[in-house]
């Protein structure tokens, strides 16, 4: 079969077939009397083998080794190809993400594009100062997509930079995109990422962030539950009461939790509910002496007769530290 027919049937151009021959990948079995290359059935099979290996990403040199070296072990080469492909996919994915973010910023001209690229690069800088400057500039100077800010804040370890990123996100007015992305962060397998997500949600304005925080009250991570409860409590959301009481009993940010209960207690009905919850937890058999003292102390800022009656009863408690604390609090209340 002559080269033109081979090219037509195989889909490999005559020019490429000559290139393969120059590299020694194929050698036509014979030539016609006029000197034209003539390919045998075995030559055609080798051409198809070459093309098949090319689809796997092998170089022509690697293909030659694979076809001609009887001791060639394909497993190591395949593993290397897998690694290279993963690296290429990661690089292309990173590029696609960067391009999408630039597009989301809706640049008017190339100057805008360059500014967005500069800020995105700075957000990934090893310098905390550069990251903080980028976060602050994203508010008024360069419109950085919310997705980039969320990714940055969820990976940020410097507290000052994280604070700047939370401020930038709160100012972004993203229409729900940021809160949705942060909610995904709550599902991260990394505890530090979950905490950053809930802390950032607590700084976000709007009903959307509040709804996500209320959902977080049922989160399996006690740190996430606690951060959500503290944020909601200071906002006057009574749903946080059970979690705040748990925090006091367990000694997790108990002072902050008691302060949040004090804010919630400005509402009379909620104050009675808080006092009843504290009393119920005090009476629980599993509540040890240190926890009972903390729960008694938490009654200090809870107004109303329910809290006063509880303190009077606790002033005669069998646990001396509880009785002394309750007596002291009654004096402070003028009772």
C-alpha positions in Angstrom: 0.0 0.0 0.0 1.5 3.4 -1.0 1.8 6.3 1.3 -1.2 8.2 -0.1 -3.5 5.3 0.5 -2.1 4.7 4.0 -2.7 8.4 4.8 -6.2 8.2 3.5 -7.1 5.0 5.5 -5.3 5.8 8.7 -6.0 9.5 9.0 -2.3 10.2 9.4 -1.0 12.7 6.9 1.7 11.8 4.5 3.9 14.5 6.0 3.5 12.9 9.5 4.2 9.5 8.1 7.5 10.8 6.6 8.3 12.4 10.0 7.7 9.1 11.8 10.1 7.5 9.3 12.7 10.1 9.9 12.6 9.3 13.6 12.8 5.6 13.0 9.3 4.9 14.3 8.2 3.2 11.1 10.1 1.7 8.2 8.1 0.8 5.1 8.7 -2.8 4.4 9.6 -2.2 0.8 9.6 0.1 -2.2 8.1 -0.1 -5.6 10.2 -0.3 -8.7 9.7 3.4 -9.0 11.1 4.0 -5.5 7.8 4.8 -3.8 7.3 3.6 -0.2 5.2 0.5 0.2 3.6 -0.3 3.5 2.7 -3.8 4.6 -0.2 -4.9 6.9 2.3 -5.0 9.8 3.4 -1.5 9.0 -0.2 -0.3 9.1 -0.7 -2.0 12.5 2.4 -0.2 13.8 1.0 3.1 12.6 -2.2 2.5 14.5 -0.2 1.5 17.6 1.7 4.8 17.4 -1.5 6.8 17.1 -3.1 5.0 20.0 -0.1 5.7 22.3 -0.1 9.3 21.2 -3.6 9.6 22.6 -2.3 8.7 26.0 0.1 11.7 25.9 3.3 9.8 25.2 6.0 11.6 23.4 7.3 10.1 20.1 10.5 9.2 21.8 8.6 7.3 24.5 6.4 5.6 21.9 9.6 4.4 20.1 10.8 2.9 23.4 7.5 1.3 24.1 7.3 -0.4 20.7 10.9 -1.4 20.3 12.4 -2.1 23.8 11.4 -5.7 24.8 12.3 -4.9 28.4 10.2 -1.7 28.6 7.8 -1.7 31.6 4.7 0.4 30.9 3.5 0.7 34.5 6.1 3.3 35.6 5.5 5.4 32.4 1.7 5.2 32.9 2.1 6.3 36.6 4.2 9.2 35.4 1.6 10.2 32.8 -1.1 10.1 35.5 1.0 12.5 37.6 1.7 14.8 34.7 -2.0 14.8 33.7 -3.1 15.7 37.2 -0.6 18.5 37.3 -1.9 19.8 34.0 -5.5 19.6 35.1 -4.7 21.4 38.3 -2.9 24.2 36.4 -5.7 24.5 33.9 -8.3 24.5 36.7 -6.4 27.3 38.5 -6.3 29.3 35.2 -10.0 28.8 34.6 -10.8 29.9 38.2 -8.6 33.0 37.7 -10.3 33.9 34.4 -13.8 33.4 35.8 -12.9 35.7 38.7 -11.6 38.3 36.4 -14.7 38.0 34.3 -16.9 38.3 37.4 -15.2 41.7 38.2 -16.6 43.0 34.8 -13.4 44.9 33.9 -14.0 47.8 31.5 -10.5 47.8 30.0 -7.2 46.1 30.2 -6.1 48.4 33.1 -9.0 47.0 35.1 -7.9 43.4 34.2 -4.4 44.1 35.4 -5.6 45.6 38.6 -7.8 42.6 39.4 -4.9 40.2 38.5 -2.7 42.2 40.8 -5.1 42.0 43.8 -5.8 38.2 43.2 -2.0 37.6 43.2 -1.6 39.7 46.4 -4.3 37.7 48.1 -2.2 34.6 47.6 1.1 36.3 48.7 3.3 34.9 51.4 3.4 38.4 52.9 0.6 39.1 55.5 1.0 42.8 54.8 0.4 42.3 51.1 -2.7 40.1 51.7 -4.1 42.6 54.2 -3.5 45.5 51.7 -5.2 43.5 49.0 -8.2 42.8 51.2 -8.7 46.4 52.1 -8.2 47.6 48.5 -10.9 45.1 47.3 -13.6 47.2 48.9 -13.3 50.6 47.2 -10.4 50.4 44.7 -10.6 47.1 42.8 -13.8 45.0 42.6 -12.6 41.5 43.6 -15.1 38.7 43.2 -16.7 37.4 46.4 -15.6 33.9 45.6 -11.9 35.0 45.8 -12.5 36.7 49.1 -14.2 33.7 50.6 -11.4 31.4 49.5 -8.9 33.8 51.0 -10.6 34.1 54.4 -11.1 30.4 54.7 -7.4 29.8 54.3 -6.1 32.8 56.2 -4.1 32.1 59.4 -3.1 35.6 60.3 -5.8 37.2 62.5 -5.3 40.7 61.3 -5.6 39.7 57.6 -8.6 37.5 58.4 -10.2 40.5 60.1 -9.6 42.6 57.0 -11.0 39.9 54.7 -14.2 39.6 56.9 -14.7 43.3 56.7 -14.2 43.3 53.0 -16.8 40.5 52.6 -19.3 42.2 54.8 -19.0 45.3 52.6 -19.2 43.3 49.4 -23.0 43.0 49.3 -22.9 39.8 47.4 -26.6 38.9 47.3 -26.1 35.6 49.0 -23.1 34.2 47.1 -20.7 34.7 50.0 -22.9 33.2 52.6 -23.6 30.2 50.5 -19.9 29.6 49.9 -19.2 30.1 53.6 -21.9 27.6 54.5 -19.9 25.1 52.4 -16.9 25.9 54.5 -18.9 24.7 57.6 -18.8 21.2 56.0 -15.0 21.2 55.6 -13.2 18.2 57.2 -10.7 20.7 58.6 -11.7 22.2 62.0 -9.8 25.4 61.4 -11.6 26.1 58.2 -15.0 25.4 59.8 -14.2 28.0 62.5 -13.1 30.6 60.0 -16.3 30.0 58.1 -18.6 30.5 61.1 -16.6 33.5 62.3 -16.9 35.1 58.9 -20.7 34.3 58.7 -21.0 36.1 62.1 -19.6 39.2 60.6 -21.8 39.1 57.5 -24.9 41.4 57.5 -28.4 40.3 56.3 -31.0 37.6 56.8 -29.0 35.1 54.7 -26.1 35.0 57.1 -28.5 34.8 60.1 -30.2 31.8 58.6 -26.9 30.0 58.0 -26.0 30.7 61.7 -29.2 29.3 62.9 -28.6 26.2 60.9 -25.1 26.0 62.5 -26.7 25.7 65.9 -27.2 22.0 65.0 -23.7 21.5 63.7 -21.8 18.5 65.1 -18.8 20.6 65.8 -19.2 22.3 69.2 -16.9 25.2 68.2 -19.1 26.0 65.2 -22.2 25.7 67.4 -20.7 28.0 70.0 -19.6 30.7 67.5 -23.0 30.7 65.9 -24.7 30.9 69.3 -22.6 33.8 70.4 -23.2 35.8 67.2 -27.0 35.1 67.3 -27.2 35.8 71.0 -25.7 39.2 70.7 -28.2 39.9 67.9 -31.1 39.0 70.1 -32.0 35.7 68.5 -33.5 33.5 71.3 -32.9 30.3 69.4 -29.3 30.5 70.6 -30.3 30.1 74.3 -30.0 26.2 74.6 -26.5 26.3 73.0 -25.3 29.2 75.2 -26.5 27.3 78.3 -24.6 24.2 77.1 -21.4 26.4 76.6 -21.7 27.6 80.2 -22.2 24.1 81.6 -19.3 22.8 79.5 -16.9 25.7 80.3 -16.5 26.7 76.6 -16.3 30.5 76.2 -18.7 30.5 79.2 -18.1 34.2 80.1 -19.0 35.3 76.5 -22.0 32.9 76.6 -23.2 34.4 79.8 -22.8 37.9 78.4 -24.9 36.9 75.3 -27.6 35.5 77.6 -27.6 38.9 79.4 -28.3 40.6 76.1 -31.1 38.2 75.3 -32.6 38.7 78.8 -33.6 42.2 78.0 -36.8 40.6 76.7 -38.9 39.6 79.7 -40.3 36.4 78.2 -36.8 35.3 77.0 -35.4 36.2 80.5 -37.8 33.7 82.2 -37.0 31.1 79.5 -33.2 31.6 80.2 -33.6 31.3 83.9 -35.7 28.2 83.6 -33.1 26.6 81.3 -30.3 27.4 83.7 -32.3 26.0 86.6 -33.0 22.9 84.7 -29.4 22.4 83.8 -28.4 23.0 87.5 -30.7 20.2 88.6 -29.4 17.7 86.0 -27.7 14.8 87.7 -24.7 14.9 85.3 -23.9 18.5 86.0 -20.8 18.6 88.2 -19.9 21.2 90.9 -17.8 23.5 88.7 -20.5 23.6 86.0 -23.1 24.3 88.7 -21.1 27.3 89.9 -20.9 28.7 86.4 -24.6 28.2 85.8 -25.3 30.0 89.1 -23.1 32.9 88.1 -24.9 33.1 84.8 -28.2 33.9 86.7 -26.6 37.2 87.8 -27.6 39.2 84.7 -31.0 37.5 84.2 -33.8 39.8 85.6 -37.1 38.6 86.8 -38.7 36.5 89.6 -37.7 33.2 88.1 -34.0 34.0 88.4 -34.5 35.5 91.9 -36.4 32.5 93.1 -33.7 30.2 91.7 -30.9 32.2 93.5 -32.8 32.1 96.8 -33.1 28.3 96.6 -29.5 27.9 95.5 -28.3 30.0 98.5 -29.1 26.9 100.6 -27.6 24.5 98.2 -25.5 21.6 99.5 -22.6 22.6 97.4 -20.9 25.4 99.4 -19.5 27.2 96.3 -22.9 27.3 94.7 -24.6 28.5 97.9 -22.0 31.3 98.5 -22.2 32.4 94.9 -26.0 32.6 95.0 -26.0 34.5 98.3 -23.5 37.0 96.9 -25.6 37.5 93.8 -28.8 38.0 95.8 -27.0 40.8 97.7 -26.0 42.5 94.4 -29.6 42.3 93.3 -30.7 43.9 96.6 -32.7 40.9 97.6 
